[in-house]
Amino acid sequence: MSSALRGILLKLASVVLFVVMSAMIKATAPEVPPGEAVFFRSFFAMPVILVWLWGRHDLTTGLKTSNPLGHLWRGLIGVTAMGFTFAGLGLLPLPEVTAIGFAAPLLTVIFGAVLLGEKVRMFRMSAVAAGLVGVSIIIWPRLSVDAATQAATLGAMFVLLSCVFRALAQIQIRRLVAKEETSAIVFYFSLTSSLLALLTLPWGWIVPDPKQAVLLVGAGVLGGIAQILITSAYRFGEAGLLAPFDYAAMLFALVIGYAVFGEVPTAPMLAGAAIVIAAGVLIIWRERQLGLKRGRARAGLTPQG
């Protein structure tokens, strides 16, 4: 098996697991507060990550850091993104949350220009603008003052906010990868997310019943495995080759959303998602043409932040 094909298969496997993980969180969302879901997702990923680091004889490297405040800042941004994503999952269909979430890479281009001084020329800015139009198409039906749709409107706003924080997390990861190992970024994100999620205890955590506990713990374990897979994928394939496969999440979300939750996609959601995906692929293609290196940063980022 070629190195590139191995990277693609690992990336697709990680995408599938992240979508399944999101579905498990969504199944618990009616009763489990987002902060509690963030804790389970983060805490139960850590043993998986530690075993992986030990198996690679990379445990010392994975725990070594020269920038603890940088990891804390990354964790704070990421846990906020994750909390908004999980809150959105409780209010919107899984495919819609997935589609809106594709706005995060578009916002990363903007934040990269503003915060990192990256050069963004007309081609990429045009693609970003087109992608944001696609996002607007997706959320437009949700922008209503009708009492019957207020929950969905709030859900759309939560997911949009998560995209903002996910983009900021990507910027912070780009700063960290200059001196930190990806394994350290992965581990300390899970650690800081777990600790920060505990701060939401006063806001009404519940004692999960057996079914909820299995789903929550399973989400954490699958999230940890998926993070390992995505990190490993970028060891075998270039960022420009692997990044477009993120958009396979839309297909898996449509299938799982329909099969598990009975969610039927709407025409605006599908049309908007198609535009956003096309814009994202164009940006990735352009970055590859320009030779921009994003692999290590992408390897340290989860779809939640």
DRENLOTI-95776 format. One line per 2 residues: number of its first residue (from 1); their letters; for each residue x, y, z negated of N, C-alpha, C. Coordinates in steps of 0.05 Angstrom, whole numbers, plus 5000, padded with zeros to 4 digits. Atoms other than C-alpha are relative to their C-alpha. Layout:
# DRENLOTI-95776
NUM> A> X,Y,Z,X,Y,Z,X,Y,Z  ... .
This chain:
# DRENLOTI-95776
1> MS> 5017,4976,5000,5000,5000,5000,5018,5025,5000  4984,4976,4998,5027,5068,5019,4996,5017,4975 .
3> SA> 5002,4982,5023,5041,5120,4966,4976,5019,5003  5022,4982,4996,4990,5168,4997,4973,4987,4995 .
5> LR> 5025,5014,5004,4935,5116,4998,4995,4994,4971  5002,5005,5029,4949,5098,4926,4991,5025,4985 .
7> GI> 5008,4975,5012,4943,5171,4907,4971,5006,5005  5028,4995,4993,4877,5177,4944,4981,4982,4984 .
9> LL> 5017,5019,5015,4848,5115,4910,4999,5007,4971  5000,4991,5027,4870,5139,4842,4983,5025,4996 .
11> KL> 5016,4976,5002,4839,5207,4855,4970,4994,5002  5028,5007,4997,4773,5177,4878,4990,4986,4975 .
13> AS> 5008,5014,5025,4771,5131,4817,4996,5020,4977  5004,4980,5021,4781,5191,4771,4975,5016,5005 .
15> VV> 5025,4985,4994,4725,5229,4807,4976,4984,4991  5023,5016,5008,4677,5171,4797,4997,4999,4970 .
17> LF> 5002,5002,5030,4694,5164,4723,4992,5027,4988  5009,4974,5011,4686,5239,4711,4970,5004,5004 .
19> VV> 5029,4997,4995,4617,5238,4743,4984,4982,4981  5013,5018,5019,4597,5177,4702,5001,5011,4972 .
21> MS> 4997,4988,5026,4624,5211,4640,4980,5023,4996  5020,4978,5001,4581,5273,4656,4972,4989,4997 .
23> AM> 5027,5012,5002,4520,5228,4664,4995,4990,4972  5003,5009,5027,4533,5198,4596,4995,5023,4980 .
25> IK> 5004,4976,5017,4538,5267,4564,4972,5010,5005  5027,4991,4994,4474,5287,4600,4979,4984,4987 .
27> AT> 5019,5017,5012,4438,5227,4573,4996,5006,4970  5003,4994,5028,4452,5250,4502,4993,5029,4995 .
29> AP> 5003,4971,5003,4441,5324,4515,4974,5009,4986  5025,4991,5014,4368,5328,4491,5002,5001,4970 .
31> EV> 4998,5001,5029,4389,5311,4420,5027,5009,4989  4973,4995,5010,4465,5321,4414,5009,5028,5009 .
33> PP> 4991,4973,4993,4491,5393,4410,5025,5000,5017  4977,4999,4983,4543,5413,4462,5027,4998,4985 .
35> GE> 4975,5001,5016,4597,5424,4409,5007,4973,4990  4996,5028,5009,4588,5354,4382,5009,4983,5024 .
37> AV> 4993,5016,4977,4591,5325,4452,5029,5006,5009  4973,4992,4994,4656,5364,4464,5019,4985,4982 .
39> FF> 4982,5014,5019,4686,5333,4401,5004,4971,5009  4998,5028,4993,4670,5262,4422,5015,4996,5026 .
41> RS> 4986,5002,4975,4693,5274,4493,5030,5004,4997  4971,4993,5004,4760,5302,4468,5014,4980,4982 .
43> FF> 4987,5017,5021,4774,5260,4406,5005,4972,5010  4997,5028,4992,4762,5192,4437,5015,4996,5026 .
45> AM> 4981,5002,4978,4804,5209,4497,5029,4998,4990  4972,4999,5010,4866,5218,4453,5012,4972,4997 .
47> PV> 4987,5026,5002,4878,5144,4436,5008,4989,5028  4994,5010,4973,4874,5127,4511,5025,5014,5010 .
49> IL> 4977,4985,4990,4924,5182,4528,5025,4992,4985  4977,5008,5016,4971,5162,4471,5010,4972,5009 .
51> VW> 4992,5026,4991,4971,5089,4494,5014,5002,5027  4988,4996,4973,4985,5112,4565,5028,5011,4998 .
53> LW> 4973,4988,5004,5044,5155,4542,5019,4980,4989  4983,5021,5012,5071,5098,4500,5008,4979,5021 .
55> GR> 4995,5020,4979,5065,5049,4559,5020,5011,5021  4981,4988,4981,5104,5098,4603,5027,5007,4986 .
57> HD> 4976,4992,5016,5157,5107,4548,5004,5030,5001  5000,4971,4996,5138,5180,4552,4987,5013,4976 .
59> LT> 5014,4989,5023,5109,5189,4482,5014,5025,4989  4985,4977,5011,5164,5235,4458,4997,5025,5018 .
61> TG> 5003,4978,4981,5160,5278,4521,4972,5011,4999  5028,4991,5000,5084,5279,4518,4993,5016,4976 .
63> LK> 5006,4986,5025,5085,5306,4447,5018,5024,4996  4980,4978,5003,5143,5355,4457,4989,5025,5014 .
65> TS> 5008,4975,4988,5126,5427,4469,5017,5023,4990  4986,4975,5008,5162,5494,4468,4981,5024,4999 .
67> NP> 5019,4978,4999,5098,5534,4474,4973,4992,4987  5025,5009,5013,5046,5513,4422,4978,5021,5002 .
69> LG> 5021,4980,4997,5009,5579,4427,4988,5000,5028  5011,5003,4973,5003,5569,4502,4980,4978,5002 .
71> HL> 5019,5022,5000,4970,5502,4490,4975,5007,4985  5024,4992,5016,4924,5532,4437,4982,5018,5017 .
73> WR> 5015,4982,4983,4903,5586,4486,4986,4984,5022  5012,5017,4979,4892,5534,4541,4977,4984,4988 .
75> GL> 5021,5016,5013,4851,5492,4492,4976,5017,4994  5023,4983,5006,4808,5551,4471,4984,5006,5025 .
77> IG> 5014,4995,4975,4792,5568,4543,4986,4975,5010  5011,5025,4990,4781,5496,4562,4976,4990,4984 .
79> VT> 5023,5010,5017,4736,5478,4503,4976,5018,5004  5023,4983,4994,4693,5539,4519,4987,4992,5026 .
81> AM> 5010,5009,4974,4687,5516,4591,4985,4974,4997  5013,5025,5004,4670,5446,4569,4973,5003,4986 .
83> GF> 5025,4996,5014,4617,5470,4520,4978,5011,5018  5020,4989,4981,4582,5512,4574,4991,4978,5020 .
85> TF> 5007,5021,4981,4585,5453,4622,4981,4980,4988  5018,5020,5014,4554,5405,4572,4973,5012,4994 .
87> AG> 5026,4987,5005,4501,5456,4554,4984,5001,5026  5013,5000,4975,4485,5463,4628,4989,4973,5009 .
89> LG> 5009,5026,4993,4480,5388,4637,4973,4993,4987  5025,5006,5014,4423,5387,4587,4976,5015,5012 .
91> LL> 5021,4983,4989,4383,5438,4628,4997,4998,5030  5001,5001,4971,4398,5424,4701,5005,4971,5009 .
93> PL> 4993,5027,4989,4402,5362,4746,5030,4997,5004  4971,5006,4997,4470,5329,4750,5011,5009,5026 .
95> PE> 4988,4990,4975,4480,5344,4824,5002,5030,5001  5000,4971,4999,4464,5417,4814,5023,5010,4983 .
97> VT> 4977,4993,5016,4514,5423,4757,5026,4996,5015  4976,5007,4984,4566,5389,4801,5004,5021,5022 .
99> AI> 4997,4982,4977,4552,5435,4860,5008,5028,4991  4993,4973,5010,4554,5500,4820,5029,4999,4989 .
101> GF> 4973,5002,5011,4618,5475,4787,5022,5003,5021  4980,4996,4979,4653,5478,4854,5008,5029,5004 .
103> AA> 4992,4972,4999,4655,5553,4844,5026,5006,4986  4976,4996,5016,4713,5545,4795,5025,5004,5017 .
105> PL> 4976,4995,4983,4767,5537,4849,4999,5026,5015  5002,4975,4987,4740,5597,4885,5007,5023,4982 .
107> LT> 4993,4979,5019,4745,5640,4823,5029,4999,4993  4971,5002,5006,4815,5613,4811,5016,5016,5020 .
109> VI> 4986,4984,4980,4837,5645,4876,5000,5030,4993  5003,4972,5008,4810,5712,4852,5017,5006,4976 .
111> FG> 4985,4995,5024,4840,5706,4783,5030,4997,5004  4972,5003,4994,4906,5683,4812,5012,5026,5011 .
113> AV> 4992,4974,4989,4910,5748,4851,5002,5022,4979  5001,4978,5020,4890,5792,4792,5019,4995,4977 .
115> LL> 4984,5006,5024,4927,5757,4735,5028,4991,5005  4973,5010,4994,4987,5725,4769,5013,5015,5023 .
117> GE> 4989,4985,4978,4997,5773,4826,5004,4984,5025  4997,5016,4976,4989,5719,4878,4988,5014,5024 .
119> KV> 5009,4988,4976,4981,5742,4949,4977,4985,5012  5024,5013,4988,4912,5727,4977,4992,5017,5025 .
121> RM> 5006,4986,4975,4902,5746,5050,4971,4996,5008  5028,4998,4991,4839,5756,5090,4987,4972,5003 .
123> FR> 5011,5027,4994,4830,5682,5109,4988,4988,4974  5009,5012,5025,4826,5657,5037,4978,5016,4987 .
125> MS> 5021,4984,5013,4786,5716,5012,4973,4997,5015  5024,5005,4984,4736,5704,5069,4987,4974,4992 .
127> AV> 5010,5026,5009,4730,5631,5048,4988,5002,4972  5011,4996,5027,4720,5652,4975,4973,5014,5002 .
129> AA> 5026,4986,4997,4665,5701,4996,4978,4981,5010  5020,5019,4989,4630,5647,5037,4992,4980,4979 .
131> GL> 5006,5019,5021,4635,5598,4979,4982,5013,4979  5018,4986,5020,4604,5649,4931,4972,5004,5011 .
133> VG> 5027,4999,4988,4547,5658,4980,4986,4973,4996  5011,5027,5004,4537,5583,4976,4991,4996,4972 .
135> VS> 5008,5002,5028,4535,5586,4900,4974,5016,4996  5024,4984,5003,4484,5642,4905,4975,4986,5011 .
137> II> 5022,5015,4989,4440,5598,4949,4991,4978,4981  5007,5022,5019,4443,5542,4898,4984,5011,4976 .
139> IW> 5013,4990,5025,4424,5585,4838,4977,5018,5005  5022,4981,4995,4375,5632,4873,4973,4990,4990 .
141> PR> 5026,5009,5010,4314,5588,4858,4998,5000,4970  5000,5000,5029,4335,5589,4785,4997,5028,4988 .
143> LS> 5000,4972,5010,4336,5665,4779,4971,5010,4999  5028,4992,5003,4265,5674,4755,4994,5006,4971 .
145> VD> 5009,4993,5027,4231,5705,4695,4976,4983,4991  5022,5018,5006,4177,5652,4697,5008,4983,4976 .
147> AA> 4995,5014,5024,4172,5620,4629,5006,4970,5005  4997,5029,4994,4169,5551,4661,5028,4993,5010 .
149> TQ> 4973,5005,4989,4238,5560,4692,5022,5013,4984  4980,4986,5016,4274,5597,4637,5023,4982,4992 .
151> AA> 4979,5019,5008,4311,5535,4614,5020,4995,5023  4983,5005,4977,4337,5522,4684,5017,5024,5006 .
153> TL> 4985,4975,4996,4357,5595,4691,5024,5002,4981  4979,5000,5021,4396,5590,4626,5022,4980,5007 .
155> GA> 4981,5021,4992,4428,5526,4650,5018,5008,5022  4983,4990,4978,4452,5558,4714,5020,5020,4990 .
157> MF> 4982,4981,5011,4482,5615,4675,5023,4987,4984  4979,5015,5015,4518,5566,4629,5021,4988,5018 .
159> VL> 4981,5013,4982,4549,5529,4687,5017,5021,5014  4984,4979,4988,4570,5594,4720,5021,5010,4981 .
161> LS> 4981,4992,5020,4603,5615,4656,5022,4979,4996  4980,5021,5002,4638,5548,4652,5020,5002,5023 .
163> CV> 4982,4997,4977,4666,5561,4722,5020,5022,4995  4982,4978,5007,4695,5627,4698,5022,4991,4982 .
165> FR> 4980,5009,5019,4729,5594,4640,5018,4977,5011  4984,5021,4987,4752,5534,4682,5021,5013,5017 .
167> AL> 4981,4985,4983,4785,5583,4730,5022,5012,4983  4980,4989,5018,4819,5618,4672,5018,4978,4989 .
169> AQ> 4984,5023,5010,4842,5550,4646,5021,4992,5021  4981,5007,4978,4873,5536,4714,5023,5020,5000 .
171> IQ> 4978,4979,5000,4912,5602,4710,5019,4994,4976  4983,5005,5023,4937,5584,4640,5017,4975,5005 .
173> IR> 4985,5024,4994,4958,5515,4664,5023,5006,5019  4978,4993,4981,4998,5546,4721,5022,5014,4985 .
175> RL> 4979,4988,5016,5035,5586,4668,5014,4978,4984  4988,5021,5017,5046,5524,4625,5018,4981,5015 .
177> VA> 4984,5020,4985,5072,5478,4680,5028,5009,5007  4973,4990,4994,5131,5523,4691,5021,4988,4981 .
179> KE> 4981,5011,5020,5163,5495,4627,4990,4975,4985  5011,5022,5016,5116,5442,4599,4994,4976,5019 .
181> ET> 5007,5024,4986,5105,5370,4621,4970,4997,5002  5029,5004,4996,5036,5352,4649,4989,4983,4978 .
183> SA> 5009,5018,5021,5031,5296,4597,4995,5016,4974  5004,4984,5024,5039,5347,4541,4975,5018,5003 .
185> IV> 5024,4983,4996,4986,5392,4572,4975,4984,4996  5023,5017,5002,4938,5334,4577,4994,4993,4970 .
187> FY> 5004,5008,5028,4950,5311,4505,4991,5023,4982  5006,4977,5018,4948,5379,4471,4973,5012,5007 .
189> FS> 5027,4991,4994,4885,5397,4508,4979,4984,4985  5019,5017,5015,4849,5337,4478,5001,5006,4970 .
191> LT> 4997,4995,5029,4878,5352,4409,4987,5027,4992  5011,4973,5008,4861,5427,4408,4970,5000,5005 .
193> SS> 5029,5001,4995,4792,5413,4439,4985,4986,4977  5012,5014,5022,4777,5363,4384,4998,5018,4975 .
195> LL> 5000,4983,5024,4797,5411,4329,4982,5024,5003  5017,4977,4996,4762,5471,4359,4971,4993,5001 .
197> AL> 5027,5009,5000,4699,5431,4370,4988,4996,4972  5009,5003,5027,4696,5417,4296,4989,5026,4988 .
199> LT> 5010,4974,5010,4684,5491,4285,4970,5004,5005  5029,4998,4994,4614,5481,4314,4983,4983,4981 .
201> LP> 5015,5016,5019,4594,5435,4257,4977,5015,4986  5022,4987,5013,4552,5488,4222,4976,5005,5018 .
203> WG> 5022,4994,4982,4509,5495,4284,4984,4974,5007  5020,5021,4997,4470,5431,4274,5009,4974,5013 .
205> WI> 4993,5027,4990,4509,5367,4290,4980,4980,4989  5017,5022,5008,4469,5303,4285,5016,4975,4995 .
207> VP> 4988,5027,5002,4486,5232,4264,4990,4984,5023  5010,5014,4976,4483,5195,4330,4989,4972,4993 .
209> DP> 5009,5028,5003,4441,5132,4334,5018,4982,5016  4981,5018,4987,4475,5070,4361,5003,5005,5030 .
211> KQ> 4999,4995,4971,4457,5085,4434,5015,5025,5006  4986,4975,4996,4480,5157,4429,5030,4997,4994 .
213> AV> 4972,5004,5008,4544,5136,4394,5016,4986,5022  4987,5014,4979,4561,5087,4449,5005,5018,5024 .
215> LL> 4998,4982,4977,4548,5139,4503,5022,5021,4995  4981,4978,5007,4589,5193,4467,5029,4989,4999 .
217> VG> 4973,5012,5001,4648,5148,4451,5009,4991,5028  4993,5009,4973,4645,5118,4520,5008,5024,5018 .
219> AG> 4993,4976,4984,4646,5188,4551,5029,5009,4994  4972,4993,5007,4710,5203,4512,5020,4982,5012 .
221> VL> 4981,5020,4990,4744,5139,4532,5002,5002,5031  4999,4997,4971,4724,5147,4605,5013,5026,5009 .
223> GG> 4987,4975,4994,4746,5219,4604,5030,4998,4998  4972,5004,5003,4814,5198,4578,5012,4984,5023 .
225> IA> 4991,5016,4978,4821,5144,4631,5001,5016,5026  5002,4984,4976,4799,5192,4686,5023,5020,5001 .
227> QI> 4978,4981,5001,4850,5243,4663,5027,4987,5007  4976,5015,4993,4905,5191,4667,5001,4994,5030 .
229> LI> 5001,5007,4972,4882,5170,4736,5007,5025,5018  4995,4976,4983,4882,5242,4763,5028,5009,4997 .
231> TS> 4972,4993,5004,4950,5256,4732,5018,4981,5016  4984,5020,4985,4978,5192,4763,4997,5004,5030 .
233> AY> 5004,4996,4972,4947,5208,4830,5019,5020,5012  4983,4979,4990,4988,5271,4837,5030,4992,5000 .
235> RF> 4973,5010,4998,5051,5229,4827,5004,4986,5027  4998,5016,4976,5035,5191,4891,4993,5016,5025 .
237> GE> 5009,4985,4977,5003,5244,4936,5003,5030,4995  4997,4971,5002,5012,5318,4951,4973,5012,4993 .
239> AG> 5024,4986,5008,4962,5368,4924,4981,5005,5023  5016,4994,4977,4939,5388,4993,4985,4976,5011 .
241> LL> 5013,5025,4991,4923,5315,5010,4978,4991,4982  5019,5012,5019,4887,5297,4946,4977,5019,4992 .
243> AP> 5020,4981,5010,4850,5361,4927,4973,4998,5013  5027,5001,4988,4794,5354,4979,4982,4978,4989 .
245> FD> 5016,5023,5009,4773,5288,4948,4985,5007,4974  5017,4990,5022,4747,5328,4888,4971,5002,5008 .
247> YA> 5027,4995,4991,4686,5342,4930,4984,4974,5004  5014,5025,5000,4669,5268,4933,4981,4998,4975 .
249> AM> 5017,4999,5024,4639,5283,4864,4971,5006,5007  5027,4993,4992,4579,5312,4900,4984,4975,5008 .
251> LF> 5013,5024,4991,4562,5246,4933,4993,4982,4976  5005,5018,5023,4570,5206,4868,4979,5013,4981 .
253> AL> 5020,4987,5017,4529,5258,4829,4972,4997,5012  5026,5004,4987,4473,5253,4880,4989,4972,4995 .
255> VI> 5008,5028,5004,4471,5177,4874,4992,4995,4971  5006,5005,5029,4475,5175,4798,4976,5017,4991 .
257> GY> 5023,4983,5008,4427,5234,4790,4974,4988,5008  5025,5012,4990,4374,5199,4832,4995,4973,4986 .
259> AV> 5004,5027,5010,4386,5128,4806,4994,4999,4970  5002,5001,5029,4392,5144,4732,4979,5019,4989 .
261> FG> 5017,4980,5011,4353,5208,4721,4976,5008,5018  5022,4994,4981,4305,5209,4781,5001,5028,5011 .
263> EV> 4997,4972,4991,4333,5276,4804,5002,5000,5031  5000,4998,4971,4316,5292,4876,5012,5027,5008 .
265> PT> 4988,4974,4993,4361,5346,4907,4982,5017,5017  5016,4981,4984,4328,5408,4936,5016,5009,5025 .
267> AP> 4987,4990,4976,4343,5437,5005,5020,5023,4994  4980,4979,5006,4375,5501,4976,5025,4990,4986 .
269> ML> 4977,5011,5014,4420,5460,4931,5019,4986,5019  4984,5014,4981,4444,5416,4988,5014,5020,5019 .
271> AG> 4988,4981,4982,4454,5475,5035,5022,5016,4987  4980,4985,5015,4491,5516,4983,5025,4984,4994 .
273> AA> 4977,5018,5006,4534,5456,4963,5017,4996,5025  4985,5004,4975,4553,5445,5036,5018,5024,5006 .
275> IV> 4985,4976,4994,4576,5517,5043,5024,5002,4980  4979,4998,5020,4615,5516,4977,5022,4979,5006 .
277> IA> 4980,5021,4995,4650,5450,4995,5016,5008,5025  4985,4992,4975,4668,5476,5065,5020,5022,4993 .
279> AG> 4982,4978,5008,4697,5539,5034,5023,4990,4984  4979,5011,5016,4736,5499,4983,5021,4985,5016 .
281> VL> 4982,5015,4982,4765,5453,5036,5017,5019,5017  4984,4981,4984,4786,5513,5078,5022,5013,4983 .
283> II> 4980,4988,5018,4822,5544,5018,5022,4980,4995  4979,5020,5004,4858,5479,5004,5017,4997,5025 .
285> WR> 4986,5002,4974,4877,5473,5078,5019,5023,5003  4983,4976,4998,4904,5544,5077,5023,4999,4981 .
287> ER> 4979,5002,5019,4943,5533,5014,5022,4980,5009  4980,5020,4989,4975,5471,5046,5016,5013,5022 .
289> QL> 4986,4987,4979,4992,5513,5107,5022,5019,4990  4982,4981,5012,5025,5564,5063,5021,4987,4982 .
291> GL> 4981,5014,5016,5062,5511,5024,4998,5006,4970  5003,4994,5029,5033,5531,4956,4998,4974,4985 .
293> KR> 4998,5024,5017,5047,5480,4901,4979,5002,4978  5021,5000,5021,4985,5464,4858,4998,4973,4987 .
295> GR> 5004,5028,5009,4995,5390,4843,5001,4998,4970  4997,5004,5029,5020,5394,4771,4978,5015,4985 .
297> AR> 5021,4985,5013,4969,5447,4753,4973,4984,5002  5025,5016,4997,4911,5405,4782,5001,4975,4983 .
299> AG> 4998,5024,5016,4937,5344,4746,4993,5005,4971  5006,4994,5028,4928,5379,4679,4973,5011,4995 .
301> LT> 5026,4988,5003,4858,5403,4692,4978,4980,5003  5023,5017,4997,4793,5366,4679,4978,5016,5013 .
303> PQ> 5023,4985,4989,4727,5383,4714,4985,5017,4980  5014,4983,5020,4703,5412,4648,5017,5023,4991 .
305> G> 4982,4978,5009,4763,5457,4637,5027,4990,4994 .
